[in-house]
Amino acid sequence: MRKFLLVISFFAGTLWAGNTQEEVVSSIFSNALNSHVAYENLRVLCETAGERISGSPAAAAAVEFTRQIMDNMNLDSVYLQEMTVPNWKRGEPETARILSSRFGNRDINIIALGLSVGTGEQGITAGVIEVGGLDELEKIGSEAIEGKIIFFNRPVDQSHYNTFEAYSGAVDQRFRGPALAADYGAAAAVVRSVTTANHDHPHTGVTRFREDGRNIPALAISPVGADLLSKWLKADPGLKLFLRNTSHRLPDVTSFNVIGEIRGSEYPDQIITVGGHLDSWDNSPGAHDDGAGCMQSIDVLRIFNELGIRPKRTVRAVMFMDEEISQSGGRKYAAEAGRKNEQHYFAIESDRGAFTPRGFSIDGSDEQLAAIQSLGHFFEPYGIHEIFSGGSGVDISFLRTYYDMALAGLVTDSQRYFDIHHAATDTFDQVNRREMQLGSAAMAALIYLLDHLDILEQ
């Protein structure tokens, strides 16, 4: 049966020899837009595996689910790539309460940041110092900060059209702020959620403490809660904040990347990677971040198989594990590629949500960027106009340690992404099937063109 399928695939692939590249690209988009497969796979992932933080039983279930999907696709190979991942646990639901002699007490919504330690069973109560940036800590000094809760309250800059730029301008206080606050003797750190939305959902995300430094509880507060706390602080500087969380870290555990391949017909040792990260935060099923990116990557292989496009190079879909905390999956994938002396030609990642695709960001040489930009006219009929130099994706970025290759990120319309990013609202009902399928088609078309035309400088 397998040999029969290969013969059919090869024969179908030869049919494309008489078609123009524009016709093949058109067929890719048509196939994707008429398919519900990836969308339904995403629904099952979100409803059954759910919140898939690395090291959890849900993450293990997601590994098995995606392995089974690709096992049933008649691919040339499907396998797991083993690694060790962090095993951080949120613990009990977090509690926060403003205690004000002027306004009374008010509960606010918070969530522990990834890798945060806990407050202890009794929680902590302390005064609050609000800051708008990391540099303010030095001006305030350790004497004033000692024993206080530092409240980082710099919002994202809404004036940016590209919300990733807005996010980048505020995320330092989540990523590095708690560690700096700990250096100055703070009892805890509370960070305004890094989001473009103004709602009452806190957004989590990882924070980093130095191995030789002091760890303190680090929590994100919802935008509504942050505004309230700031307002009350101005009128009642002596108010206190009660915090309780039981987050903790257990010994690392074993997990896996999930990999499926279509073997190349002419250059099987040259590899094109397409991927997304399989883990999510533990407060949502991560439909956009990044369940959709995983299902889009698998969908590239489905599109090739259904259309009978046999690539010249091996096309490999990778479901990376542990992007959110320590990028164990991306590091392992690149290290194994280097160890095996594999030849990697191109890689693309989908990790900007399943919104309408706008283009591709390219990490590579000027020549590689120009080569990919030369393909722009193939994508214009589908509303995809942007091919620019920029970051590609966290997981595939580690390949640049070993290879002087072009990397790409699928760029989507960014206006809604940070409304739901790392929040409980990143659910399946927020995903539009057509937008998601356009992303699958965009990546499949780019891979087809680069593979077919042999235009990338190595």
Legacy VTK file of the C-alpha trace (Angstrom):
# vtk DataFile Version 3.0
C-alpha trace
ASCII
DATASET POLYDATA
POINTS 458 float
0.000 0.000 0.000
2.853 2.383 0.906
4.608 1.728 -2.413
1.340 2.382 -4.255
0.921 5.723 -2.513
4.464 6.719 -3.368
3.878 5.910 -7.030
0.691 7.972 -7.058
2.478 10.833 -5.303
5.370 10.770 -7.774
3.035 10.597 -10.776
0.893 13.435 -9.440
4.021 15.448 -8.788
5.049 15.115 -12.421
1.746 16.687 -13.459
2.965 19.994 -12.013
5.777 20.054 -14.532
3.385 21.481 -17.140
1.916 24.083 -14.818
3.239 27.557 -14.203
4.446 28.381 -10.712
1.511 30.799 -10.396
-0.885 27.925 -11.069
0.741 25.745 -8.421
0.595 28.571 -5.876
-3.062 29.139 -6.768
-3.767 25.447 -6.193
-2.043 25.606 -2.810
-4.215 28.498 -1.648
-7.362 26.894 -3.046
-6.644 23.607 -1.307
-5.939 25.308 2.020
-9.036 27.495 1.949
-11.267 24.523 1.206
-9.819 22.378 3.985
-11.050 22.072 7.583
-8.453 19.502 8.652
-5.971 21.751 10.470
-8.758 23.794 12.042
-10.429 20.675 13.403
-7.100 19.336 14.650
-6.606 22.605 16.518
-10.066 22.304 18.056
-9.273 18.805 19.352
-5.881 19.922 20.664
-7.452 22.810 22.590
-10.371 20.788 23.913
-8.522 17.618 24.904
-4.898 18.517 25.722
-5.846 22.043 26.805
-3.257 24.013 28.773
0.066 22.506 27.730
2.879 23.947 29.807
6.106 21.993 29.336
6.559 19.120 31.756
2.820 18.676 32.309
0.626 15.653 31.494
-1.224 17.916 29.016
2.017 18.588 27.148
2.663 14.841 27.001
-0.854 14.344 25.621
-0.191 16.976 22.956
2.994 15.151 21.932
1.054 11.939 21.453
-1.826 13.682 19.642
0.404 15.374 17.066
2.433 12.200 16.605
-0.764 10.321 15.791
-1.912 13.024 13.358
1.299 12.726 11.361
1.400 8.925 11.679
-1.932 8.857 9.855
-0.737 11.084 6.983
1.407 8.514 5.122
4.518 10.615 5.602
7.958 9.183 4.938
8.881 9.323 8.615
7.451 10.443 11.945
9.537 10.406 15.105
10.103 11.979 18.522
13.174 13.902 19.623
13.842 13.558 23.352
14.995 16.325 25.673
14.751 17.548 29.267
12.366 20.403 30.040
11.606 22.559 33.108
8.812 21.434 35.403
7.401 24.626 36.936
4.030 24.481 38.691
1.681 27.403 39.307
0.142 25.845 42.385
-3.085 27.157 43.858
-4.990 30.097 42.320
-3.253 33.374 43.098
-4.773 35.979 45.417
-4.200 39.729 45.545
-5.993 42.331 47.643
-5.447 46.079 47.974
-5.684 47.197 51.622
-6.423 50.904 51.901
-7.477 52.864 54.982
-9.035 55.436 52.653
-10.810 53.285 50.054
-11.227 49.961 51.838
-10.154 46.590 50.487
-10.406 45.419 46.880
-9.483 42.089 45.287
-7.621 42.369 41.969
-6.774 39.816 39.298
-3.190 38.616 39.141
-1.289 35.614 37.822
2.165 34.311 38.674
4.854 34.746 36.045
6.620 31.642 34.790
9.485 30.507 37.081
8.231 32.683 39.944
8.668 31.387 43.461
5.771 31.406 45.902
4.975 33.745 48.765
4.526 30.911 51.253
1.227 29.631 52.588
0.435 32.791 54.562
1.149 35.187 51.719
2.854 38.543 52.156
1.579 42.030 52.915
3.705 45.070 52.154
3.716 48.631 50.971
3.871 49.367 47.258
6.255 51.468 45.179
5.110 52.204 41.626
7.730 52.642 38.893
7.532 53.264 35.183
10.832 51.692 34.185
13.744 49.594 35.359
16.069 52.591 35.646
13.892 54.090 38.387
14.965 51.400 40.853
18.486 52.795 41.077
17.146 56.287 41.690
14.905 55.070 44.515
17.631 52.926 46.094
17.738 49.835 48.270
16.928 51.618 51.515
13.493 52.687 50.281
12.799 49.483 48.332
13.735 46.998 51.074
10.709 44.904 52.030
8.349 46.663 49.597
6.422 45.374 46.596
7.671 46.949 43.375
4.833 47.706 40.957
6.060 48.014 37.346
3.318 49.978 35.604
4.642 51.017 32.194
1.919 50.207 29.608
2.619 49.254 26.019
2.888 52.210 23.656
-0.364 52.081 21.703
0.951 54.450 19.020
2.854 51.636 17.279
1.086 50.153 14.259
3.092 46.946 14.700
2.041 45.675 18.107
5.192 43.547 18.348
7.127 46.803 18.620
4.740 47.930 21.365
5.252 44.618 23.176
9.030 44.827 22.860
8.977 48.273 24.442
7.308 47.059 27.628
8.272 43.406 28.105
11.604 44.151 29.790
9.788 44.921 33.044
8.245 41.436 33.011
11.355 39.593 31.852
14.035 41.410 33.898
12.134 43.603 36.334
11.539 41.101 39.154
15.215 40.089 39.254
16.293 43.737 39.517
13.693 44.394 42.198
15.072 41.414 44.118
18.581 42.878 43.908
17.312 46.010 45.671
15.652 44.010 48.448
12.020 44.044 47.298
9.650 41.543 48.877
7.846 40.884 45.582
7.266 42.321 42.124
3.951 43.018 40.402
4.061 43.774 36.669
1.385 45.386 34.537
0.328 42.812 31.938
2.096 43.335 28.622
-0.990 43.680 26.440
-2.673 46.086 24.060
-6.062 45.327 25.650
-7.686 47.178 28.534
-9.443 44.321 30.265
-9.394 42.434 33.567
-7.433 39.387 32.365
-3.825 39.146 33.579
-1.244 37.950 31.031
1.512 35.629 32.191
4.933 34.997 30.635
8.354 33.928 31.769
10.584 35.975 34.047
14.274 35.366 34.676
16.214 35.343 37.931
19.970 35.003 38.090
21.199 31.678 39.417
23.296 33.471 42.025
20.591 36.033 42.779
17.661 36.271 45.150
14.257 35.008 43.957
11.054 36.807 44.909
7.404 36.252 43.981
6.709 37.792 40.571
3.161 38.278 39.349
1.336 40.017 36.509
-1.656 42.224 37.217
-4.502 42.838 34.763
-4.665 46.261 33.055
-7.869 47.114 34.955
-6.248 46.109 38.229
-3.096 48.040 37.410
-5.057 51.215 36.719
-6.968 50.825 39.966
-3.862 50.180 42.045
-2.098 53.177 40.482
-5.095 55.448 41.090
-5.434 54.421 44.726
-1.694 54.734 45.330
-1.727 58.356 44.229
-4.445 59.174 46.749
-3.237 56.793 49.482
0.540 56.223 49.258
0.458 54.257 52.492
-1.821 51.491 51.212
-0.611 47.911 51.304
-0.952 44.965 48.968
-1.563 41.370 50.020
-0.211 38.681 47.682
-0.395 34.911 47.847
0.849 32.362 45.339
2.247 28.864 45.757
4.313 28.558 42.572
7.286 26.229 42.725
9.656 24.280 40.541
10.093 20.508 40.557
12.933 18.478 39.027
13.154 18.638 35.240
11.349 15.957 33.253
11.595 14.310 29.844
9.587 15.588 26.888
9.802 15.558 23.098
9.757 17.456 19.858
7.427 15.790 17.342
8.751 15.579 13.779
7.221 14.452 10.489
8.921 14.426 7.075
8.296 14.227 3.355
11.553 12.938 1.878
13.059 15.009 -0.922
13.058 13.544 -4.422
16.341 15.108 -5.640
18.196 16.468 -2.614
16.876 14.388 0.300
19.775 15.380 2.547
18.870 19.068 2.283
16.224 19.986 4.828
13.498 22.612 4.896
11.953 23.044 8.340
8.494 24.404 9.084
7.326 24.543 12.689
5.549 25.979 15.683
5.759 25.369 19.411
3.526 22.751 20.986
3.607 24.011 24.559
1.376 26.792 25.867
1.017 28.555 29.164
-1.064 26.851 31.825
-3.822 29.482 31.933
-5.184 28.819 28.420
-5.153 26.226 25.640
-2.923 28.519 23.587
-5.027 28.407 20.435
-3.143 31.251 18.741
0.066 30.825 20.763
0.957 28.434 19.333
-1.458 25.584 18.700
-2.420 27.155 15.393
1.198 27.456 14.289
1.706 23.743 14.908
-1.377 22.755 12.943
-0.440 25.115 10.101
2.996 23.477 9.922
1.495 19.998 9.722
-0.944 21.350 7.152
1.945 22.261 4.856
2.727 18.539 4.604
-0.953 17.718 4.048
-1.200 20.255 1.215
1.894 18.853 -0.504
0.592 15.300 -0.211
-2.927 16.083 -1.390
-1.712 18.080 -4.377
0.965 15.517 -5.230
3.771 18.046 -4.887
6.881 15.990 -4.224
9.519 18.440 -2.980
13.084 18.185 -4.195
14.312 18.666 -0.637
13.109 17.003 2.546
10.350 19.067 4.144
10.210 18.561 7.882
7.400 19.741 10.182
8.571 20.190 13.778
6.384 20.640 16.838
8.850 22.276 19.236
8.433 21.736 22.971
9.146 24.310 25.723
9.381 27.537 23.762
7.645 29.509 26.499
10.081 28.851 29.343
13.547 27.823 28.187
13.367 26.877 24.480
14.599 23.344 25.129
12.999 22.068 21.922
14.596 24.615 19.622
17.987 24.154 21.239
17.752 20.362 21.002
16.649 20.422 17.359
19.549 22.631 16.309
22.082 20.723 18.407
21.003 17.398 16.900
21.173 18.852 13.401
24.695 20.061 14.062
25.740 16.793 15.683
24.474 14.780 12.694
26.042 17.259 10.267
22.682 17.685 8.526
22.319 20.069 5.598
19.689 22.724 6.327
18.456 24.835 3.429
15.641 26.977 4.877
13.380 27.194 7.932
10.144 29.018 8.680
8.154 29.323 11.894
4.566 30.324 12.628
4.308 31.923 16.077
2.414 35.188 15.614
-1.096 33.834 15.879
-3.484 32.519 13.232
-4.500 35.941 12.000
-4.518 37.102 8.372
-1.009 36.680 6.920
0.710 39.876 5.787
4.078 38.509 4.745
7.360 37.114 6.009
10.170 38.426 8.180
13.566 37.203 7.015
16.650 36.554 9.097
19.538 36.074 6.716
22.027 37.727 4.398
21.167 40.574 2.057
21.339 38.123 -0.845
18.966 35.697 0.844
16.528 38.496 1.651
16.623 39.751 -1.937
16.021 36.252 -3.271
12.911 35.806 -1.154
11.701 39.319 -1.941
11.907 38.439 -5.634
8.990 36.049 -5.016
6.700 38.817 -3.797
4.533 38.887 -6.916
3.399 35.308 -6.278
1.762 36.402 -3.015
0.199 39.720 -4.007
-3.092 38.137 -5.215
-3.615 36.863 -1.659
-3.076 40.144 0.163
0.460 39.242 1.236
2.755 42.180 0.518
5.446 42.356 3.234
8.826 40.632 2.943
11.351 42.391 5.141
14.448 41.866 7.245
13.602 40.959 10.820
13.322 38.245 13.422
12.116 34.837 12.290
11.128 32.692 15.265
12.620 31.730 18.604
12.765 27.984 18.035
14.341 28.001 14.580
16.756 30.789 15.545
19.129 28.269 17.129
19.853 26.817 13.685
21.914 29.927 12.951
24.451 28.629 15.488
25.363 25.919 12.997
24.179 27.165 9.593
24.511 30.294 7.495
20.943 29.869 6.264
17.845 31.959 5.717
15.141 31.801 8.380
11.631 33.214 8.080
8.713 34.013 10.312
5.123 34.086 9.107
3.986 37.675 9.689
0.306 38.130 10.490
-1.933 41.112 11.156
-0.838 42.018 14.668
-3.673 44.220 15.914
-5.422 41.575 18.035
-2.558 39.285 18.978
-1.487 40.928 22.233
-5.087 41.240 23.393
-4.987 37.486 24.055
-1.267 36.670 24.226
-0.499 34.594 27.362
-4.008 35.243 28.723
-6.920 32.962 29.549
-8.712 34.358 26.496
-6.406 32.591 23.992
-9.069 30.014 23.177
-10.183 28.132 20.068
-13.230 30.325 19.493
-10.842 33.250 18.839
-9.440 31.532 15.716
-10.950 32.189 12.284
-10.609 29.185 9.969
-9.975 31.170 6.773
-7.325 33.360 8.366
-5.622 30.281 9.761
-5.722 28.470 6.415
-4.304 31.452 4.586
-1.290 31.135 6.881
-0.902 27.442 6.033
-1.059 28.280 2.331
1.428 31.143 2.600
4.056 28.919 4.202
3.393 26.032 1.819
3.675 28.328 -1.197
6.922 29.892 0.012
8.447 26.486 0.688
7.338 25.211 -2.728
8.834 28.202 -4.540
12.143 28.194 -2.695
12.483 24.443 -3.144
11.454 24.495 -6.809
13.500 27.510 -7.918
16.770 26.838 -6.004
17.360 30.547 -5.405
18.753 30.661 -1.869
22.425 31.390 -1.294
23.952 29.105 1.319
LINES 1 459
458 0 1 2 3 4 5 6 7 8 9 10 11 12 13 14 15 16 17 18 19 20 21 22 23 24 25 26 27 28 29 30 31 32 33 34 35 36 37 38 39 40 41 42 43 44 45 46 47 48 49 50 51 52 53 54 55 56 57 58 59 60 61 62 63 64 65 66 67 68 69 70 71 72 73 74 75 76 77 78 79 80 81 82 83 84 85 86 87 88 89 90 91 92 93 94 95 96 97 98 99 100 101 102 103 104 105 106 107 108 109 110 111 112 113 114 115 116 117 118 119 120 121 122 123 124 125 126 127 128 129 130 131 132 133 134 135 136 137 138 139 140 141 142 143 144 145 146 147 148 149 150 151 152 153 154 155 156 157 158 159 160 161 162 163 164 165 166 167 168 169 170 171 172 173 174 175 176 177 178 179 180 181 182 183 184 185 186 187 188 189 190 191 192 193 194 195 196 197 198 199 200 201 202 203 204 205 206 207 208 209 210 211 212 213 214 215 216 217 218 219 220 221 222 223 224 225 226 227 228 229 230 231 232 233 234 235 236 237 238 239 240 241 242 243 244 245 246 247 248 249 250 251 252 253 254 255 256 257 258 259 260 261 262 263 264 265 266 267 268 269 270 271 272 273 274 275 276 277 278 279 280 281 282 283 284 285 286 287 288 289 290 291 292 293 294 295 296 297 298 299 300 301 302 303 304 305 306 307 308 309 310 311 312 313 314 315 316 317 318 319 320 321 322 323 324 325 326 327 328 329 330 331 332 333 334 335 336 337 338 339 340 341 342 343 344 345 346 347 348 349 350 351 352 353 354 355 356 357 358 359 360 361 362 363 364 365 366 367 368 369 370 371 372 373 374 375 376 377 378 379 380 381 382 383 384 385 386 387 388 389 390 391 392 393 394 395 396 397 398 399 400 401 402 403 404 405 406 407 408 409 410 411 412 413 414 415 416 417 418 419 420 421 422 423 424 425 426 427 428 429 430 431 432 433 434 435 436 437 438 439 440 441 442 443 444 445 446 447 448 449 450 451 452 453 454 455 456 457
